[in-house]
Amino acid sequence: MPPGRCAMNGRAGLHSIGRLALAVGLVLLVAGCGAGTSPNPVASQFLSAWSGGHFVSAARLTNGSQSTVTTALTAFGQGLNASGLSLRLLSVKHSGKQASARFAANVTIGGLGAWRYTGTLAMTRKSGHWLIDWHNADLNPAIGPGERLVAARTLPPRMPLLDRDGRPLVRLTPVVTVGVVPSLLKPRQQNIAILARVLGIDGATLARNAAQTPGDDFLPVITLRRPAYERVKPIIYPLAGVHFMSGVLPLAPTPSFGRAVLGQVGPATAAALKSAGPLALPSDDVGLSGLELVYQRRLAGTPSGHVEVVDGNGSTRATLFSVTGHPGTPVRTTLDLDLQAAAEKALPANDGAAALVAVQASTGQVLAIANRPALSSEDLGLDGSYPPGSTFKVITTAALLAGGFDPNSTVPCPPSITIDGKRFTNFDGESAAGASFLEDFAQSCNAAFISLAGRLSHGDLAAAARQFGFGSRWQLPLASYSGQAPRSASAVEQAADMIGQGRILNSPLGMALVAAAVDSGAWHPPTLITDPSAPQLSQPHGLSATTVAELRTLMRAVVTSGTGTPANLPGQPVFGKTGTAEYGSANPPATDAWFIGYRGDVAFAVIVQGGGVGGQVAAPIAARFLQPVS
C-alpha cells in the first residue's frame, strides 16, 4: 500500500445501514484517516506562518528550540533586507516517520529585486504528529550549521543634469548631514532650541519628529555643504545627542542656483520613494524635487548586489544570487550654465518673490530660470500666474494692427478715461494731448490704449493672445502655465484687457515666449529637456511679418526713449516692454513690476511680485542679466 494511504474495508456493512448513517460513517472514516497521517498540512502551515511573519507560530511547528527557530527566521529576513516573502508548497514525499517537503521561495530583497529558489523542509513524525525537523538548511539548502545569509548592495554613481553644451549643472559636493539621536538628546528642549536658531529650522517640527523616532535611531535634520557646516560646527558639535554624517551629494554651484528647476537630492522621503522605483531604499539619497525627482530613475541607474552564505567568522562560503546593476544616464537640459548664473546674480538677494526666465527666441528652448526666494522650491518662473499688465500691450497692438490700425496715428493720452462708469488712469498720471501711438506705447499710456478698445470685437484680444501662445498645450517635465486670455465679457472688461488686467494671466515663461515671438517672427513652444526627447503637443507658428516689424520698432522705442531706458545697454540693441500690473483689493492696489524683451537671440521676462514700477524695478534687473549677452 503506498505511504500516506489508508484502507477502507467496510463493504459488507454498507448494505445494512441507511443513507444518513452511511454519510456520517464516511465523514468519520476520512477524518480518522487524515489526522496525523499526512505531513502536507503541517508543511503548508509552516510556510504560511513563515511568509506571514508569524515566526513564533512557525517555530511551534518544528522540533527545534522555539527561541532558536524564531531568531533564525527573523535573521533570515533582516539579513536579506527582505521587503516581501512568498512561499509555495510544491510537493511532499514521505515514508514512515520521515518526510521531505519541497517549496518555492520568492524573496523580494530590498533594493535588488526578486530572488527565487527552491528549498526542502525535512519533516519527522513524533507521537502521531508531523513536525519540521529543524536545521538551518530548512531556510535554504546552501546554509550549513552556524551559517547565515546576507545581502550586499552597491549603488552606481548618480549621473548629472547637464546644460545645453554638456556641462554639469550639478557636481558631487562634500556635505554633512546633521541629525539627532533622540535618546541621547539631553537636555532635549534646550538643544532643539539651539539647533532651530542656528540652522534656521522649525524647532516644533523637530521636537515632534524626535518624539516619534525610536530612541537609538539617527534622525536626519538638515544636510549642509561643508563650508556651511564649518560655520555652525563650533555651536552645534558639542551638543549631546547631535550626530553628524559626512558624504557627497550632486549639488548646484550655490544653494539657490536653479533650485526650483534642478531640484534637490537628499535622504529619501516617503513621497520621493513612491516615484523612485522599487529598487530605491529609505536609506538612499534620491531626487526630492525638480528635475532630480522627475528623472530619478534615469539619473540613479540600478544597484548591483548579491546574496552570500557567510560562516560564523563572517567569511563568504558561497554566492547564491547576484544582480548586475547599470549606471545612470545624464539628462541634458536646454539651460545655459553661464546665463543661469547671470540670472541668479541679476535677481535681488532679498527673499521677496521674483523670477527671471530666458529663452532662445529662435527655438523656444529655455536658457535660464531663476526664482526668489532663493531657497524656495516654488517655481514662479514656469508656473506662476500673474496679470501681465502693460507687457500685454504687445499683444493688444498686434490685435489692433490685424484690424487695420495705422501705427503712425496720433492717439491722445489723457490722464484718465471712463468706460461705462469705470475710471481708468495712467499709472503716474502722465498725459500727452498730441501723442503718437509710438509715444503711447513707449510711455505705456493706459488711457490711450483703452480709447482704442472700440476698434476690437470682444474676441479679438483672445484670438491675438492665442497667436502668442496663451493657453497653449506644451510639453515640459515640470509644472508650467501657458496663461489665459478669455473673451472679454463687457466693455469694462475689454478696457481692462487692453492693458493686461481683467482676467488676463500668464507666467514669466509665457511672457518670455511673447517677446521671443516678436524677436524671431514666430511663436515656439518651450523646451527644457533635449535628452531624453519628448514629443511636443504644440507646434511653432509664424506671425505676420508686418506686425512683427511694427512691434520691433515699438519695443525698441520703449528702451531708447520710454519707460524701459534702464535697460538701454551699449552694443547690441535691447528691445522691451515694461509692465506695472495691479493685483489685490487694496487701495491703491499693490503692483507687480514686469519687464519683457530680447537682445540678439535671447528673449526674457522679469517679474518682481509687489515690486512696484516695472521700468524702475524690473528693467534694471534685465539690464544686469543682459550684460554678458551680446
C-alpha positions as CSV (number, residue, x, y, z in Angstrom):
1,M,0.0,0.0,0.0
2,P,1.5,3.4,-0.9
3,P,2.8,5.6,2.1
4,G,0.2,8.0,3.4
5,R,-2.8,6.0,2.2
6,C,-5.2,4.0,4.4
7,A,-7.6,1.2,3.5
8,M,-11.4,1.4,3.9
9,N,-12.8,-2.1,4.2
10,G,-16.4,-2.0,5.1
11,R,-18.3,-3.1,2.0
12,A,-20.4,-5.7,3.7
13,G,-21.7,-3.5,6.4
14,L,-22.6,-0.6,4.0
15,H,-25.6,-2.6,2.6
16,S,-27.2,-2.9,6.0
17,I,-27.2,0.8,7.1
18,G,-29.3,3.7,6.0
19,R,-28.1,6.6,3.7
20,L,-27.7,9.0,6.6
21,A,-25.7,6.5,8.6
22,L,-23.5,5.9,5.5
23,A,-22.7,9.6,5.1
24,V,-21.8,10.0,8.8
25,G,-19.6,6.9,8.7
26,L,-17.7,8.2,5.6
27,V,-17.0,11.5,7.3
28,L,-15.7,9.9,10.4
29,L,-13.6,7.5,8.4
30,V,-11.9,10.2,6.3
31,A,-11.3,12.4,9.4
32,G,-9.7,9.5,11.3
33,C,-7.5,8.6,8.3
34,G,-6.1,12.2,7.8
35,A,-5.4,13.1,11.4
36,G,-1.6,12.9,11.9
37,T,-1.0,10.7,8.9
38,S,-0.2,13.3,6.2
39,P,2.7,15.9,6.6
40,N,1.2,18.2,4.0
41,P,-0.9,20.4,6.3
42,V,2.0,21.0,8.7
43,A,4.3,21.9,5.8
44,S,1.7,24.3,4.4
45,Q,1.1,25.9,7.9
46,F,4.8,26.3,8.5
47,L,5.4,28.1,5.1
48,S,2.3,30.2,5.6
49,A,3.4,31.3,9.1
50,W,7.0,32.0,8.0
51,S,6.0,34.1,5.0
52,G,3.4,36.0,7.0
53,G,6.0,37.0,9.7
54,H,4.3,34.8,12.4
55,F,7.7,33.4,13.5
56,V,6.6,32.1,16.9
57,S,3.7,30.2,15.3
58,A,6.1,28.7,12.7
59,A,8.5,27.7,15.4
60,R,5.8,25.7,17.2
61,L,5.5,23.5,14.2
62,T,9.2,22.4,14.5
63,N,11.1,20.2,16.8
64,G,13.7,22.9,17.4
65,S,14.0,25.3,20.3
66,Q,11.3,27.9,19.9
67,S,13.7,30.8,20.5
68,T,16.3,29.4,18.2
69,V,13.9,28.9,15.3
70,T,12.2,32.3,15.9
71,T,15.7,34.0,15.9
72,A,16.7,32.2,12.7
73,L,13.5,33.2,10.8
74,T,13.9,36.8,11.9
75,A,17.5,36.9,11.0
76,F,16.7,35.5,7.5
77,G,14.6,38.5,6.6
78,Q,16.8,41.0,8.2
79,G,20.0,39.6,6.6
80,L,18.4,39.9,3.2
81,N,16.6,43.2,4.0
82,A,13.6,41.4,2.7
83,S,10.5,43.5,1.9
84,G,8.4,40.6,0.8
85,L,8.5,36.8,1.0
86,S,6.2,34.3,-0.9
87,L,6.5,30.6,-0.1
88,R,4.6,27.9,-2.0
89,L,4.5,24.2,-1.3
90,L,5.4,22.2,-4.4
91,S,5.3,18.5,-3.2
92,V,5.6,16.3,-0.2
93,K,7.1,12.8,-0.1
94,H,7.1,10.7,3.0
95,S,7.8,7.2,4.1
96,G,7.1,6.0,7.5
97,K,8.0,8.7,10.1
98,Q,10.1,10.8,7.7
99,A,9.1,13.2,5.0
100,S,10.5,15.8,2.7
101,A,8.5,18.9,1.5
102,R,9.7,20.9,-1.5
103,F,8.8,24.5,-1.6
104,A,9.4,27.5,-4.0
105,A,10.6,30.8,-2.4
106,N,10.3,34.2,-3.9
107,V,12.2,36.7,-1.8
108,T,11.9,40.4,-2.5
109,I,15.3,41.7,-1.5
110,G,15.2,45.4,-0.6
111,G,16.9,47.4,-3.3
112,L,17.9,44.4,-5.5
113,G,14.6,42.7,-6.6
114,A,13.3,39.2,-6.6
115,W,15.4,36.1,-5.7
116,R,13.8,32.8,-6.5
117,Y,14.9,29.4,-5.3
118,T,13.6,26.0,-4.3
119,G,14.1,24.6,-0.8
120,T,13.4,21.4,1.2
121,L,11.9,21.0,4.6
122,A,12.9,17.8,6.4
123,M,10.0,16.5,8.5
124,T,9.6,13.9,11.2
125,R,6.6,12.3,12.8
126,K,6.6,12.1,16.6
127,S,3.8,10.9,18.8
128,G,1.4,10.9,15.9
129,H,2.2,14.5,14.9
130,W,4.3,15.8,12.0
131,L,6.9,18.4,12.8
132,I,9.5,20.3,10.8
133,D,12.9,18.7,11.6
134,W,14.6,22.0,12.2
135,H,18.0,22.7,10.6
136,N,19.4,25.9,9.0
137,A,19.1,24.2,5.7
138,D,15.3,24.5,6.0
139,L,15.8,28.2,5.2
140,N,17.9,27.5,2.1
141,P,19.7,24.2,1.1
142,A,23.0,26.0,1.0
143,I,23.1,27.1,4.6
144,G,25.0,24.9,6.9
145,P,25.2,24.9,10.7
146,G,26.3,28.2,12.2
147,E,25.9,30.0,8.8
148,R,23.6,32.7,7.6
149,L,22.5,34.6,4.6
150,V,23.5,38.3,4.0
151,A,22.7,40.6,1.1
152,A,25.1,43.3,-0.1
153,R,24.2,46.2,-2.3
154,T,26.2,48.9,-4.2
155,L,24.7,52.0,-5.8
156,P,26.3,53.3,-9.0
157,P,27.4,57.0,-9.1
158,R,24.5,59.3,-9.8
159,M,24.6,60.9,-13.2
160,P,24.4,64.7,-13.5
161,L,22.0,67.2,-15.1
162,L,23.8,68.8,-18.0
163,D,23.4,72.2,-19.6
164,R,22.9,72.6,-23.4
165,D,26.6,72.2,-24.0
166,G,27.0,69.1,-21.9
167,R,28.5,71.0,-18.9
168,P,27.3,69.6,-15.5
169,L,24.8,71.8,-13.8
170,V,25.4,69.8,-10.6
171,R,28.6,68.3,-9.2
172,L,29.4,65.9,-6.4
173,T,29.9,68.2,-3.4
174,P,31.1,67.4,0.2
175,V,28.2,67.7,2.6
176,V,27.5,67.0,6.3
177,T,24.1,65.7,7.4
178,V,23.2,67.0,10.9
179,G,20.9,64.7,12.9
180,V,19.9,63.7,16.3
181,V,19.6,60.5,18.3
182,P,16.5,61.1,20.5
183,S,17.6,59.0,23.4
184,L,20.9,61.0,23.7
185,L,19.4,64.4,23.1
186,K,19.8,65.9,26.6
187,P,18.6,68.4,27.6
188,R,16.2,67.9,24.7
189,Q,14.2,71.1,24.6
190,Q,17.3,73.3,25.1
191,N,19.3,71.5,22.4
192,I,16.4,71.6,19.9
193,A,16.0,75.3,20.5
194,I,19.7,75.8,19.7
195,L,19.5,73.8,16.5
196,A,16.4,75.7,15.4
197,R,18.1,79.0,16.0
198,V,21.5,78.2,14.4
199,L,20.2,76.0,11.5
200,G,17.1,78.0,10.7
201,I,14.8,75.1,11.1
202,D,11.4,74.6,12.7
203,G,12.0,73.6,16.3
204,A,8.4,72.4,16.8
205,T,8.6,70.0,13.9
206,L,12.0,68.7,15.0
207,A,10.6,68.1,18.5
208,R,7.6,66.2,17.1
209,N,9.8,64.1,14.8
210,A,12.2,63.3,17.6
211,A,9.3,62.1,19.8
212,Q,8.1,59.8,17.0
213,T,11.6,58.3,16.2
214,P,12.9,55.2,18.0
215,G,15.3,56.4,20.7
216,D,18.5,55.0,19.3
217,D,17.8,55.8,15.6
218,F,19.6,58.6,13.7
219,L,17.0,61.3,12.7
220,P,18.4,63.5,9.9
221,V,17.6,67.1,10.4
222,I,19.4,69.0,7.7
223,T,22.2,68.5,5.1
224,L,24.7,71.3,4.8
225,R,27.5,71.9,2.4
226,R,30.8,71.5,4.1
227,P,31.6,75.3,4.3
228,A,28.2,76.0,5.8
229,Y,28.7,73.2,8.3
230,E,32.0,74.5,9.4
231,R,30.5,77.9,10.2
232,V,28.0,76.4,12.6
233,K,30.1,73.5,13.9
234,P,31.5,75.3,17.0
235,I,27.9,75.8,18.3
236,I,26.2,72.5,17.4
237,Y,29.1,70.0,17.6
238,P,29.3,69.9,21.4
239,L,25.5,69.4,21.8
240,A,24.7,66.0,23.4
241,G,22.7,63.8,21.1
242,V,23.5,65.7,17.9
243,H,25.4,63.5,15.5
244,F,26.9,64.0,12.0
245,M,27.3,62.0,8.8
246,S,29.7,63.1,6.1
247,G,29.2,62.4,2.4
248,V,28.8,63.8,-1.1
249,L,25.8,64.9,-3.0
250,P,25.2,66.2,-6.5
251,L,24.6,69.9,-5.9
252,A,24.4,73.0,-8.0
253,P,27.2,75.7,-7.6
254,T,25.2,77.6,-4.9
255,P,22.2,76.6,-2.8
256,S,19.9,78.9,-4.8
257,F,21.2,78.0,-8.3
258,G,18.2,76.8,-10.3
259,R,16.9,75.3,-7.1
260,A,13.2,75.1,-8.1
261,V,14.1,73.7,-11.6
262,L,17.1,71.4,-10.9
263,G,15.7,70.3,-7.6
264,Q,17.4,68.6,-4.6
265,V,18.9,65.3,-3.8
266,G,18.9,64.0,-0.2
267,P,17.7,61.3,2.2
268,A,14.6,59.7,0.8
269,T,11.2,60.9,1.9
270,A,8.1,58.7,1.7
271,A,6.8,60.8,-1.2
272,A,10.0,60.6,-3.1
273,L,10.3,56.8,-2.6
274,K,7.0,56.4,-4.4
275,S,8.4,57.7,-7.6
276,A,11.9,56.4,-7.2
277,G,11.0,52.9,-8.2
278,P,11.0,49.5,-6.5
279,L,14.8,49.4,-6.2
280,A,15.1,52.5,-4.0
281,L,15.5,52.2,-0.3
282,P,14.7,54.7,2.5
283,S,18.5,54.8,3.2
284,D,19.2,56.1,-0.3
285,D,19.8,59.6,-1.4
286,V,17.2,60.3,-4.1
287,G,15.8,63.2,-6.1
288,L,13.4,65.1,-3.8
289,S,12.2,67.8,-6.2
290,G,12.5,69.4,-9.6
291,L,14.3,67.6,-12.4
292,E,16.2,65.4,-9.9
293,L,12.9,64.0,-8.8
294,V,11.3,63.7,-12.3
295,Y,14.4,61.8,-13.7
296,Q,15.3,60.0,-10.5
297,R,15.4,56.5,-12.1
298,R,17.4,57.6,-15.2
299,L,19.9,59.5,-13.2
300,A,20.3,57.0,-10.4
301,G,20.7,53.9,-12.5
302,T,20.2,50.5,-10.8
303,P,22.2,48.9,-8.0
304,S,24.4,45.8,-8.1
305,G,24.3,43.3,-5.3
306,H,24.4,39.7,-4.2
307,V,23.3,37.2,-1.6
308,E,26.0,35.3,0.2
309,V,26.3,32.5,2.7
310,V,28.7,33.5,5.5
311,D,30.0,31.5,8.3
312,G,30.4,32.4,12.0
313,N,33.6,34.3,11.2
314,G,31.9,36.4,8.6
315,S,33.8,34.7,5.7
316,T,31.9,34.2,2.5
317,R,31.3,30.5,1.7
318,A,29.1,30.8,-1.3
319,T,27.3,33.3,-3.5
320,L,23.7,32.2,-4.2
321,F,22.3,35.2,-6.1
322,S,23.7,38.3,-7.8
323,V,22.4,41.3,-9.7
324,T,24.5,43.4,-12.1
325,G,23.3,46.9,-11.9
326,H,23.6,49.6,-14.6
327,P,24.9,53.2,-14.3
328,G,22.6,56.1,-14.6
329,T,22.3,58.2,-17.7
330,P,22.7,62.0,-17.7
331,V,19.8,64.3,-18.5
332,R,20.7,67.1,-21.0
333,T,18.7,70.3,-20.5
334,T,18.4,73.4,-22.7
335,L,19.7,75.6,-19.9
336,D,22.9,77.6,-20.4
337,L,25.2,77.4,-17.4
338,D,26.5,81.0,-17.9
339,L,23.1,82.5,-18.5
340,Q,21.7,80.7,-15.5
341,A,24.5,82.2,-13.3
342,A,23.8,85.6,-14.8
343,A,20.1,85.3,-14.0
344,E,20.8,84.2,-10.4
345,K,23.1,87.2,-10.0
346,A,20.7,89.6,-11.5
347,L,17.7,88.9,-9.2
348,P,17.6,90.7,-5.8
349,A,19.3,89.0,-2.9
350,N,16.3,89.5,-0.6
351,D,13.6,87.0,0.0
352,G,10.9,88.8,-2.0
353,A,9.1,86.8,-4.7
354,A,10.7,87.3,-8.1
355,A,11.6,85.4,-11.2
356,L,13.6,85.7,-14.4
357,V,13.1,83.4,-17.4
358,A,15.2,83.5,-20.6
359,V,14.5,81.5,-23.8
360,Q,16.2,81.1,-27.1
361,A,13.9,83.1,-29.4
362,S,14.5,81.1,-32.5
363,T,13.7,77.7,-30.8
364,G,11.8,78.3,-27.6
365,Q,14.5,76.5,-25.7
366,V,14.6,77.6,-22.1
367,L,18.1,79.1,-21.3
368,A,17.7,80.2,-17.7
369,I,15.1,80.1,-14.9
370,A,15.9,81.9,-11.6
371,N,13.5,82.3,-8.7
372,R,13.3,84.1,-5.4
373,P,13.0,83.4,-2.5
374,A,16.4,81.8,-3.1
375,L,15.8,78.6,-1.2
376,S,12.2,78.1,-2.2
377,S,11.2,75.1,-4.3
378,E,8.2,77.1,-5.8
379,D,8.9,77.8,-9.4
380,L,7.3,81.2,-10.1
381,G,9.1,81.5,-13.4
382,L,7.5,78.4,-15.0
383,D,4.3,78.0,-13.1
384,G,3.5,81.5,-11.7
385,S,0.1,83.0,-12.6
386,Y,0.1,86.8,-12.8
387,P,-1.7,89.7,-14.6
388,P,0.9,90.7,-17.2
389,G,-0.1,94.4,-17.1
390,S,1.2,96.6,-19.8
391,T,3.5,93.9,-21.2
392,F,0.3,92.6,-22.7
393,K,0.2,95.8,-24.8
394,V,2.5,93.9,-27.2
395,I,-0.5,91.6,-27.9
396,T,-3.0,94.4,-27.8
397,T,-1.0,96.2,-30.5
398,A,-0.9,93.0,-32.6
399,A,-4.7,92.8,-32.4
400,L,-5.1,96.4,-33.4
401,L,-2.7,96.0,-36.4
402,A,-4.5,92.9,-37.5
403,G,-7.7,95.0,-37.6
404,G,-6.1,97.7,-39.9
405,F,-5.0,100.2,-37.3
406,D,-2.4,102.7,-38.5
407,P,0.6,102.7,-36.1
408,N,1.5,106.2,-37.3
409,S,-1.7,107.6,-35.9
410,T,-1.9,110.2,-33.3
411,V,-3.7,108.8,-30.2
412,P,-4.1,111.3,-27.3
413,C,-3.0,110.3,-23.9
414,P,-5.4,111.9,-21.3
415,P,-4.7,111.4,-17.6
416,S,-7.7,109.1,-17.3
417,I,-10.6,107.6,-19.2
418,T,-14.0,106.3,-18.1
419,I,-15.8,103.3,-19.6
420,D,-19.4,102.6,-18.5
421,G,-18.7,104.4,-15.2
422,K,-15.4,102.7,-14.5
423,R,-12.5,105.2,-14.4
424,F,-9.1,104.0,-15.6
425,T,-5.9,106.1,-15.0
426,N,-2.4,106.2,-16.2
427,F,0.0,104.8,-13.6
428,D,1.8,108.0,-12.9
429,G,-1.0,110.3,-14.1
430,E,1.0,111.3,-17.2
431,S,-0.8,112.8,-20.2
432,A,0.1,114.0,-23.7
433,A,-2.6,115.6,-25.9
434,G,-0.9,115.1,-29.2
435,A,1.0,111.9,-28.6
436,S,1.7,109.5,-31.4
437,F,0.9,105.8,-30.9
438,L,4.7,105.1,-30.7
439,E,4.9,107.5,-27.8
440,D,1.8,105.9,-26.2
441,F,3.5,102.5,-26.4
442,A,6.9,103.7,-25.3
443,Q,5.4,105.6,-22.3
444,S,2.8,102.8,-21.7
445,C,-0.2,105.1,-21.7
446,N,-3.2,103.2,-20.4
447,A,-5.8,105.7,-21.4
448,A,-4.6,105.8,-25.0
449,F,-4.8,102.1,-25.4
450,I,-8.3,101.9,-23.7
451,S,-9.5,104.6,-26.0
452,L,-8.8,102.2,-28.9
453,A,-10.9,99.3,-27.4
454,G,-13.9,100.1,-29.7
455,R,-11.8,99.1,-32.7
456,L,-11.8,95.5,-31.5
457,S,-14.5,93.0,-31.0
458,H,-14.7,91.2,-27.7
459,G,-13.0,88.1,-29.1
460,D,-10.1,89.9,-30.9
461,L,-7.8,90.1,-28.0
462,A,-8.3,86.5,-27.1
463,A,-7.5,85.5,-30.7
464,A,-4.4,87.6,-30.8
465,A,-3.2,86.1,-27.4
466,R,-3.6,82.6,-28.8
467,Q,-1.2,83.6,-31.6
468,F,1.3,84.4,-28.9
469,G,0.9,81.1,-27.1
470,F,-1.7,81.9,-24.4
471,G,-3.5,78.7,-23.4
472,S,-1.2,76.5,-25.5
473,R,-0.7,72.9,-24.6
474,W,3.0,72.4,-24.4
475,Q,5.2,69.5,-23.1
476,L,7.5,70.2,-20.1
477,P,8.7,67.8,-17.4
478,L,7.8,70.3,-14.7
479,A,4.6,72.1,-13.9
480,S,4.2,75.2,-16.1
481,Y,1.5,77.7,-17.0
482,S,0.7,78.9,-20.5
483,G,-1.7,81.7,-19.5
484,Q,-5.3,82.6,-20.2
485,A,-6.9,85.4,-22.2
486,P,-10.7,84.7,-22.2
487,R,-13.1,86.6,-24.5
488,S,-14.0,90.0,-22.9
489,A,-17.4,89.8,-21.4
490,S,-18.2,93.5,-21.3
491,A,-16.9,96.9,-22.3
492,V,-15.3,97.4,-18.9
493,E,-13.6,94.1,-19.1
494,Q,-12.5,94.8,-22.7
495,A,-10.9,98.1,-21.4
496,A,-9.1,96.2,-18.6
497,D,-7.9,93.5,-21.0
498,M,-6.4,96.2,-23.3
499,I,-3.8,96.9,-20.6
500,G,-3.3,93.3,-19.4
501,Q,-5.6,93.4,-16.4
502,G,-9.1,91.9,-16.1
503,R,-8.9,88.1,-16.4
504,I,-5.6,88.1,-18.4
505,L,-3.0,85.9,-16.7
506,N,0.3,84.4,-17.6
507,S,3.6,83.1,-16.3
508,P,7.0,84.7,-16.8
509,L,7.8,81.8,-19.1
510,G,4.7,82.6,-21.2
511,M,5.6,86.3,-21.4
512,A,9.2,85.5,-22.3
513,L,7.8,83.5,-25.2
514,V,5.7,86.5,-26.3
515,A,8.9,88.6,-26.6
516,A,10.6,85.7,-28.3
517,A,7.9,85.6,-30.9
518,V,8.5,89.3,-31.8
519,D,12.2,88.6,-31.9
520,S,12.1,85.6,-34.2
521,G,8.9,86.3,-36.1
522,A,7.3,83.0,-34.9
523,W,5.9,81.6,-31.7
524,H,7.7,78.5,-30.5
525,P,6.6,76.2,-27.7
526,P,9.1,75.9,-24.9
527,T,11.6,73.1,-24.5
528,L,13.6,72.3,-21.3
529,I,15.0,68.8,-22.0
530,T,16.7,67.5,-25.1
531,D,17.8,64.1,-23.9
532,P,15.6,62.2,-23.3
533,S,13.5,63.8,-26.0
534,A,9.7,64.2,-25.8
535,P,7.2,65.0,-28.4
536,Q,5.7,68.5,-28.4
537,L,2.0,69.0,-28.1
538,S,2.1,72.4,-29.7
539,Q,3.8,73.4,-33.0
540,P,5.5,76.7,-33.9
541,H,3.6,79.1,-36.0
542,G,4.6,82.3,-37.8
543,L,3.3,85.8,-37.2
544,S,2.5,88.5,-39.7
545,A,5.8,90.0,-40.9
546,T,4.3,93.4,-41.0
547,T,3.0,93.1,-37.4
548,V,6.4,91.8,-36.2
549,A,8.3,94.7,-37.9
550,E,6.0,97.3,-36.2
551,L,6.3,95.6,-32.8
552,R,10.1,95.6,-33.0
553,T,10.0,99.4,-33.7
554,L,7.7,100.0,-30.8
555,M,9.7,97.8,-28.3
556,R,12.9,99.4,-29.3
557,A,11.4,102.8,-28.5
558,V,10.4,101.6,-25.0
559,V,14.1,101.1,-24.3
560,T,15.6,104.2,-26.1
561,S,13.0,106.8,-25.0
562,G,10.3,105.2,-22.9
563,T,9.7,103.5,-19.6
564,G,12.5,100.9,-20.2
565,T,15.5,103.2,-20.6
566,P,17.4,101.5,-17.6
567,A,17.8,98.5,-20.0
568,N,19.3,100.6,-22.8
569,L,22.7,99.0,-22.8
570,P,25.6,99.8,-25.2
571,G,26.3,97.4,-28.0
572,Q,23.7,95.0,-29.4
573,P,20.3,96.7,-29.1
574,V,17.7,95.7,-26.4
575,F,14.0,95.6,-27.2
576,G,11.4,95.6,-24.4
577,K,8.1,96.4,-22.8
578,T,7.5,97.4,-19.2
579,G,4.5,96.5,-17.1
580,T,3.1,97.6,-13.8
581,A,0.4,95.2,-13.1
582,E,-2.2,95.8,-10.3
583,Y,-3.5,92.9,-8.1
584,G,-5.4,92.5,-4.9
585,S,-8.1,94.7,-3.3
586,A,-6.0,97.3,-1.5
587,N,-6.5,101.0,-2.3
588,P,-4.3,101.8,-4.0
589,P,-3.7,98.2,-5.2
590,A,-0.3,96.6,-5.0
591,T,1.6,96.2,-8.3
592,D,3.9,93.6,-9.8
593,A,6.9,95.0,-11.7
594,W,7.4,93.5,-15.2
595,F,9.8,93.8,-18.0
596,I,9.9,91.6,-21.1
597,G,12.1,91.9,-24.1
598,Y,15.0,90.4,-26.1
599,R,18.6,91.0,-27.2
600,G,20.0,89.0,-30.1
601,D,18.5,85.5,-29.9
602,V,17.8,85.7,-26.1
603,A,14.3,86.7,-25.0
604,F,13.4,87.2,-21.4
605,A,10.8,88.1,-18.8
606,V,11.3,89.6,-15.4
607,I,8.8,89.9,-12.6
608,V,9.1,91.2,-9.1
609,Q,6.0,90.4,-7.1
610,G,4.8,93.6,-5.3
611,G,7.9,95.3,-6.7
612,G,6.1,98.5,-7.9
613,V,7.0,100.1,-11.2
614,G,8.3,97.8,-14.0
615,G,10.6,100.4,-15.6
616,Q,12.2,101.3,-12.3
617,V,12.5,97.8,-10.7
618,A,12.3,95.0,-13.4
619,A,14.2,96.8,-16.2
620,P,17.4,97.2,-14.2
621,I,17.3,93.5,-13.3
622,A,17.1,92.7,-17.0
623,A,20.0,95.0,-17.7
624,R,22.1,93.2,-15.2
625,F,21.2,89.9,-16.7
626,L,21.9,91.1,-20.3
627,Q,25.4,92.3,-19.5
628,P,27.1,89.1,-20.8
629,V,24.6,88.7,-23.7
630,S,25.8,90.1,-26.9
